[in-house]
Amino acid sequence: MPTLTPRELEILQLLTYGHTNRQIAASVQINTTDVIDHIADLYRKLGAHDRDSLIAAWRNEKAVGS
């Protein structure tokens, strides 16, 4: 399982709730550009290419890791 930072995990959780980049930025008090950068890192770490595949990959990693 790839190592995710606490911020990446926080953003990933908000993505699973269907939040937009703007909503995530407001929730964690960072700018939208930083949210986009974190999501890009998540795509790379989890081998995803869109939000749906990112969430599916994360759920799969959690299931394998438990």
N, C-alpha and C positions, 0 to 999 in steps of 0.2 A: 504494500500500500504506500503510495507517495506521501511524503511528509507535507502536511498543509499547515500554514501558520494560523494562529488564532483568528486573525483578521480574515483570512481566506475562508475559514470555517464559518465565521459569522456571516460573511457575504453569501456563501453557498447556502446557508440556512435560509436567508432572506430570499434567495432565488427560488428555493423550493416552495416558498409561500406565494410566488408570483409577483414579487415586487419589481418595479422598474429600476433602472440605474439611478434615476433621480430620487426615488423613494429610499433606495439603499443608502445613497449618499447622505440624505437627510437623517436617516436612522442612526448611522454610525458616525455622523458628523465629519465627513470628508467630502472632497469635491468629486464631481461626476467623472472627471478624467481619471482620478485614482481608482474609482470603482471599475472603470473600463480596463485599466491596467491589471487590477486584481483578477478580473474575470478572464482576461487573456492568459494570465499565469495559470489559472485553474484549468482552462482549456488545454494548455500545454501539458500540465502535470497529469491530467486525467485522460488525455487523448481524445478530447471531445471537439466538436466543430460548431455546436450550437447549444442553446440553453437546455433543450430537452435531452440531448445526448450527454450533456454535462451532469445533469441531475441523475440520469440513469446510470452513468458511470460511477458516480459517487455512491449511489445506493448499492450498486454491485460491489464496490470496494468495501463498503460497510458490512455487507452480508458475508463476503469472503473473509474479512478480518475478524468476524465475531466467533 
